[in-house]
Amino acid sequence: MARISTENFHQIKLGLVWVFNISWIWFWSAMSTLKEQLPWTLSPLIVNAPMAGFAGGKLASAVTLAGGLGMIGSLRSMDDLRKELGIAAEAFKDSPGLSASRVLPVGVGFLPFVLKLEDVLPVFDDYKPAVIWLFVPKDLDDYAEWVPAIRKASPESKIWIQLGSVAAALHVARIARPDVLCLQGADAGGHGFEKGASIVSLLPEVTDTLAAEGFSHIPLVASGGIVDGRGVAAALTLGAEGVVMGTRFLASKEVNVHPVYQAAVLEAQDGGQVTTRSKLFDQLRGPNIWPELYDGRGLVAQSHKDFANGMSLEEIQKLHNEAAAGEDKGYNTGLQGRAAIWAGTGVGLVKEVQSAGEIVQEVREGAKDVMARTAARLK
C-alpha cells in the first residue's frame, strides 16, 4: 500500500478545508434566496410542518415570531382555516415589522386531493399568506392547474410543493415551476410517499437532477427525521436551504394536540423501532381515502400490533372506533393505544415540552454550533 507523505497529507487536509469553506459560503449565499422570499426569517431557516389539525395560528405565529416560518395546516373547512389565520394575524399586531408586511408572514398547507380549487381561492381575498404549501394531489399533473390559479389569486404568495422522490420533483418542477420544493424523506412522521429514501440520498440526487435539467434555481427544504441542530446541519450539508420539522413541534406548548397523544410522543424511544410506515393507519376509521402513492408513519401501537398478528381489519376497526369514542380518543401511552399517533423516526430525541420559540432558537443555534465545530475539526 502506498504511503502518503507528510507534505501530501497537509495538502489533502488543506483541500478538504477549502471544500468545506466553499460549501459553507455557498450555503449562506443560497440562503439569500429564501431570505428574499421571507425577509423576517433568520438562518438557518426552521419551518414547522403544516400538520393538519395540529398546526394552527398559535403555533404558526410563535414560530414566525422566533425567526422561522410558521405554517398552518388545513383540512376541508375553509372557515376553520380563516379562524386560524385570524389568530396568527392578531399575534403579529405588536410586531411592527411583521404587521406591516404585504403578506401575512405565515404559510398555509392545503391537501388538494380532498379540496376543490374553487373553495380554496376565496380565502386569498381575505388573507395573503407568505407561503402556500401544496401536498397530495389526486394526480401530480393536477399541480399544472392549481399553481397558476393560486398565483393569479395571490400573486405575492410563494408556492411550495412537498414531494418524496426524484422523479416527482423533476416532473413538478417542469409542469408547475414552484418557488420551493420540500423534499420529504422516508423517516418523516405522518403522510408521505410509500416508497422513498431518507434525505441522505434523496436530497443530493434531487439537487443533481434538477441542476442537470436547468432547475437549480429552485430552493430545496428538507423534512424527515430532523428534530435538532445536528439534523439541521446534516440537511444543510446535503443541499437543503432550510428544514421542516413536524414531530419536534408535537412537543410544543402551542400545538393543538391531545395530552395523551403528546405524552406518547415524549415517552417513545428508538424511533426506527417504535414507528413504522403503513396504510393501516388510514384504514382505522374506515376506507382509506388517500391516493395509492401515499402511506403514513406512526407509532407501532395496539392496532398495528393486532394487524401484524393476524387480526381482521374489521375487528381492528371495531375496537378502534369504540376506543376513539372515549375521553382519550383512542390514544394511550405504552404503545397501547388504538388511534393513530403520527410520529417520525426522530421521536426518540424529543424529550420535553417547550415553547415553539424555544424550539426554533435551540435548533437554530444548535445547527450553527455543529457546523462551526465541524469546520474546526477540518483545520
Secondary structure in CASP SS format (residue, H / E / C, confidence):
PFRMAT SS
TARGET T0000
AUTHOR 0000-0000-0000
METHOD secondary structure of the structure
MODEL  1
M C 1.00
A C 1.00
R C 1.00
I C 1.00
S C 1.00
T H 1.00
E H 1.00
N H 1.00
F H 1.00
H H 1.00
Q H 1.00
I H 1.00
K H 1.00
L H 1.00
G H 1.00
L H 1.00
V H 1.00
W H 1.00
V H 1.00
F H 1.00
N H 1.00
I H 1.00
S H 1.00
W H 1.00
I H 1.00
W H 1.00
F H 1.00
W H 1.00
S H 1.00
A H 1.00
M H 1.00
S H 1.00
T H 1.00
L H 1.00
K H 1.00
E H 1.00
Q H 1.00
L C 1.00
P C 1.00
W C 1.00
T C 1.00
L C 1.00
S C 1.00
P C 1.00
L E 1.00
I E 1.00
V E 1.00
N E 1.00
A C 1.00
P C 1.00
M C 1.00
A C 1.00
G C 1.00
F C 1.00
A C 1.00
G C 1.00
G H 1.00
K H 1.00
L H 1.00
A H 1.00
S H 1.00
A H 1.00
V H 1.00
T H 1.00
L H 1.00
A C 1.00
G C 1.00
G C 1.00
L E 1.00
G E 1.00
M E 1.00
I E 1.00
G E 1.00
S C 1.00
L C 1.00
R C 1.00
S C 1.00
M H 1.00
D H 1.00
D H 1.00
L H 1.00
R H 1.00
K H 1.00
E H 1.00
L H 1.00
G H 1.00
I H 1.00
A H 1.00
A H 1.00
E H 1.00
A H 1.00
F C 1.00
K C 1.00
D C 1.00
S C 1.00
P H 1.00
G H 1.00
L H 1.00
S H 1.00
A C 1.00
S C 1.00
R C 1.00
V C 1.00
L E 1.00
P E 1.00
V E 1.00
G E 1.00
V E 1.00
G E 1.00
F E 1.00
L C 1.00
P H 1.00
F H 1.00
V H 1.00
L C 1.00
K C 1.00
L H 1.00
E H 1.00
D H 1.00
V H 1.00
L C 1.00
P C 1.00
V H 1.00
F H 1.00
D H 1.00
D H 1.00
Y C 1.00
K C 1.00
P E 1.00
A E 1.00
V E 1.00
I E 1.00
W E 1.00
L E 1.00
F C 1.00
V C 1.00
P C 1.00
K C 1.00
D C 1.00
L H 1.00
D H 1.00
D H 1.00
Y H 1.00
A H 1.00
E H 1.00
W H 1.00
V H 1.00
P H 1.00
A H 1.00
I H 1.00
R H 1.00
K H 1.00
A H 1.00
S C 1.00
P C 1.00
E C 1.00
S C 1.00
K E 1.00
I E 1.00
W E 1.00
I E 1.00
Q E 1.00
L E 1.00
G C 1.00
S C 1.00
V H 1.00
A H 1.00
A H 1.00
A H 1.00
L H 1.00
H H 1.00
V H 1.00
A H 1.00
R H 1.00
I H 1.00
A H 1.00
R C 1.00
P C 1.00
D C 1.00
V E 1.00
L E 1.00
C E 1.00
L E 1.00
Q E 1.00
G C 1.00
A C 1.00
D C 1.00
A C 1.00
G C 1.00
G E 1.00
H E 1.00
G E 1.00
F E 1.00
E C 1.00
K C 1.00
G C 1.00
A C 1.00
S C 1.00
I H 1.00
V H 1.00
S H 1.00
L H 1.00
L H 1.00
P H 1.00
E H 1.00
V H 1.00
T H 1.00
D H 1.00
T H 1.00
L H 1.00
A H 1.00
A H 1.00
E C 1.00
G C 1.00
F C 1.00
S C 1.00
H C 1.00
I C 1.00
P C 1.00
L E 1.00
V E 1.00
A E 1.00
S E 1.00
G C 1.00
G C 1.00
I C 1.00
V C 1.00
D C 1.00
G H 1.00
R H 1.00
G H 1.00
V H 1.00
A H 1.00
A H 1.00
A H 1.00
L H 1.00
T H 1.00
L H 1.00
G C 1.00
A C 1.00
E C 1.00
G E 1.00
V E 1.00
V E 1.00
M E 1.00
G C 1.00
T H 1.00
R H 1.00
F H 1.00
L H 1.00
A H 1.00
S E 1.00
K C 1.00
E C 1.00
V C 1.00
N C 1.00
V C 1.00
H C 1.00
P H 1.00
V H 1.00
Y H 1.00
Q H 1.00
A H 1.00
A H 1.00
V H 1.00
L H 1.00
E H 1.00
A C 1.00
Q C 1.00
D C 1.00
G H 1.00
G H 1.00
Q H 1.00
V H 1.00
T E 1.00
T E 1.00
R E 1.00
S E 1.00
K C 1.00
L H 1.00
F H 1.00
D H 1.00
Q C 1.00
L C 1.00
R C 1.00
G C 1.00
P C 1.00
N C 1.00
I C 1.00
W C 1.00
P C 1.00
E C 1.00
L C 1.00
Y E 1.00
D E 1.00
G E 1.00
R E 1.00
G E 1.00
L E 1.00
V C 1.00
A C 1.00
Q H 1.00
S H 1.00
H H 1.00
K H 1.00
D H 1.00
F H 1.00
A H 1.00
N C 1.00
G C 1.00
M C 1.00
S C 1.00
L H 1.00
E H 1.00
E H 1.00
I H 1.00
Q H 1.00
K H 1.00
L H 1.00
H H 1.00
N H 1.00
E H 1.00
A H 1.00
A H 1.00
A C 1.00
G C 1.00
E C 1.00
D C 1.00
K C 1.00
G C 1.00
Y C 1.00
N C 1.00
T C 1.00
G C 1.00
L C 1.00
Q C 1.00
G C 1.00
R C 1.00
A C 1.00
A C 1.00
I C 1.00
W E 1.00
A C 1.00
G C 1.00
T H 1.00
G H 1.00
V H 1.00
G H 1.00
L H 1.00
V C 1.00
K C 1.00
E C 1.00
V C 1.00
Q E 1.00
S C 1.00
A H 1.00
G H 1.00
E H 1.00
I H 1.00
V H 1.00
Q H 1.00
E H 1.00
V H 1.00
R H 1.00
E H 1.00
G H 1.00
A H 1.00
K H 1.00
D H 1.00
V H 1.00
M H 1.00
A H 1.00
R H 1.00
T H 1.00
A H 1.00
A H 1.00
R H 1.00
L C 1.00
K C 1.00
END
